[in-house]
Amino acid sequence: MTASDFWGWTFGLDMPEGIVGDNYVIYMWATLTNQDDAEEVFTIACKRTVGDDTTFQADYYTQGSTTNEVLFPDNAEVTPDKTWSAQAVDYKEEDDDHKWTATSDHSTLVGDSATAENKIYGCYVAMEMSKIGRNPADFDKTYDVSFGARIYSDDAATTFDTIPTQTTSFFFPLPEEYYVEK
């Protein structure tokens, strides 16, 4: 029995192999908005460098209904004169203030694509959840999710190519540990 569980997912880009070279930075993000409370908005982002399949960085952004699009490509917070790490900094939480990690421990992060000559460049982000002291009100919610990405030529680049934003929805269920047989 462990003291915590990890909740996470892998998201990534399916693109032609070799379209970008080693040291290119792929910065992917997912903004989640609670369908029942538009003020409950947060973004999980992941930075990975092409050619380095073990080093990742997770960023966590807190927002509200009027700032839910701070990482979207047409937002004033995302400008071509800043590096990937300097975008929307007023909304980014310090690493010590969130429980999200990005890792290669739980998922294959460069994989074969169903499209010939493509590779999938993924990022696994996870949140550690303690088994004791979980708040049941944090679960059984449906989120509207927007995914996007920016590609920089290296860690210091201030210009980028934008991957268009995609949307979906996601249900965050109550973990099985909360179910009690009666």
N, C-alpha and C positions, 0 to 999 in steps of 0.2 A: 504494500500500500504506500502510495506516495503522498506527500504533503500538498501537492498542487497538480493541476492539470494545465495543459496548454490548449488554447483555442486559437486556431489560425487558418490561413488559407494561402494558396499560391496564386499569384497573378503574374502575367508576363506578356511579352511581345513575341509574336510569331512573325519572323521576318527572314528575308533571304540571308543565307550564311555568307559572311564576308561583306555585307553591305556597310558595316562599320568595322573598324579595326580594333585591335587591342588598345586598352586605355580609354576607350569611349565610355562615358558615364551614361547609364540609363537610369533616370529618376522616374519611378512609377508611383502613382498615388490612387487611393480610393477614398472618396468622400461619402460618408454614410449619414443620412438624415432620417430620423425616426418619423415614420408615417403618422404617428399619433401625437407627436410633439415636435414641431418644426424648429424649436429652439435647441433640441438635442442633436447637434451636428458635430462630427469630428472627422478628421482625415488621418489615415494611416499612409505613410509613404515609405518607399524603400529605394535606396541607392545601391546600385551594383556597377562594377566596372567590367567591361568586356575583357575576357582573358584571365580574370580572377574569379574563380568559381567558389571561393570560400569566404570572401570578405564582403559583408553587407552592412548597411546602416538603416535602422528604422527610425522614422520621425513621426511624431504625433502632433497634430494641430487641433486646437479647440476653436470652435466657431459658433455662430448663431444663425438664425434664419436670414439675417441681412448680410452675413459674411460667409455663407456656405460655399461660395464659388471662388475663394481666394487663390486656389491653385489652378483654376481653369485657365486655358491659354489666352483668353481675351480679357482677363482681369488685370486691373492696374497694379496688383501686387506681383505679377509675373512680368518681368521686363528683361529685355535682351542686354542690359548692361550689368547684370548680376550673375554670379556663379550659381550653380544648382543649390548650394547650401545657404545662399543669401536671399532666396525668394520667400516672401510672406513671413518674414522672421517675427513679426509682431504676434503671430498666431501659433508659432512653434513652441512646444513645451521643451524644457530642459530634459536631457536624457534621464536624470534622476527623478523626474516628476511623472514618469509614465512607466507602464509595465510591458511595453511592446518591445520585441526583439526581431531582428531579421537574421536568418541563419540558413545554412545549407544542411543542417543536421536531419531534417525531416522530409526533404523533398529533393528530387532531381531538378537542378536549376538551369541546366542547359540540356534540352532534349530534342528528340526528333519530332518533326512536324508531320502532319498528314499531307502537307504541301511539299512536293519535290523540291529539293535544294534549299529548303527553309530550315531554320532551327528555332526552337522556343527558348527565349531568354527570360527565365522566371525569377521570382523572388518570393520566398516564404516568409511571411510575417506572422508572429504569434504573440498572444497575450497570456501571461501567466495568471492563473486563477487559483487562489487558495481553496482547498477543500472545506476548510472551516471558516466561517465568517462571510460566505458569499451572500450577496443580497439578491433574493429571488426577484425583486423588482427590476433587476438589470437584464432579465431574460424574457422570452416570449414576446419579442418585438419584431416588427417588420421594418426594414430600412430601405429607402431608395438609395441606390449606390451609383455613383459616377466614377468611372475609371479614366485615367489619362496618363500620359507620359511625355517626358521631354528627353531628348538625346543631345548630349554635349560632347564635343570632340575630345575633351579631357577634363580632369578635375578642376582646372583653373579657367576653363572657357566661360565666356559670358554670353555667347550666342548659342542658340539651340534650335533643333528641329522639333516640332510638336507632333505628337501622335493624337489624332482627334479623340475627343471625349466620347465614351460609350456609357450607356445607362442600363441598369437592371434593378431588380429588387432582391432582397435577401431576408430570410426569417432566421432570427437568432433564438434557438430553442433553449428551454430549461434543461440543464444537464441531467442525465439519468440519476445522479446521486440525490437529486431532490425528490424523486418519485418515491413515495412510501406506500407499501402494500397495506391495505386496511382490511 
